[in-house]
Amino acid sequence: MQAAANPSQSQFTANPALTASLAVTVIAAATLAGAWFFQLVLDILPCPLCLEQRYAYYLAVPLGALVALAAAKDAPRPLLLAGLAVLALATLGNAGLGAYHSGVEWHFFQGPTDCTGPVGNLGSAGSLLERLDTVKVIRCDEVQWRFLGLSLAGYNVLISLLMAAIAAWGAVKTARRA
C-alpha cells in the first residue's frame, strides 16, 4: 500500500541496481568535490599518487550514472551486472592504491620516483635559479592533512571500500532478482 503511495521509493527498493549505482555516483561526485575543495580552497595540493586515486572517481561518476539510467529503463540484467562489477572492481582497486599511498605516508613502503617532483625543461642557466624557486614539490610520503589520525589517502581507502561494497551489494541483489 505504501509502495502505491510513493512509487519512486518503491523503485529504489525494488531495483537494487538503480539504488547501488546512484549511491556510488553520489558518493564519488561528493568525494571529487571534496578533493577539489581541499585543492582549490584550502590549498592542499595533491601529490602524484593523490591524482592517480582520482581516476576511479572519474570513472565511477559517469559509469554509475549510466548504470542508473540503464537500471531505470529496465536494461538487461547482464548489462547491469557488468556495470556494477566494473564499479566494484574499480573502487576496490582504488582502495588498494589508497592503502599503498597510506603505507607510503607511514613509511612502510617507498613511494614512486615521480613523487620527488618534476624534472622538465629548466631553460637557460640564467633562469635556472628562478625556475627552481618557483617549483613546488608535493611529496607522496608527507601528509599534508590528518583528521582523527587518518590522512586523505586513508579516507580514500574507506570511501572506496564503501563504494565497492555498495556496488557488490547491488550486483548480488540484482543477480538474485526474479
PERAPE-V707675 format. One record per helix or strand. SS is the DSSP state (H for helix, E for strand). FROM is the first residue (numbers start at 0). LEN is the number of residues. Records with the same first field share a line. If there is no record, write none. Layout:
SS = FROM-LEN  FROM-LEN
This chain:
H = 1-4  6-8  15-25  47-25  76-29  112-4  124-10  151-25
E = 145-2  149-2
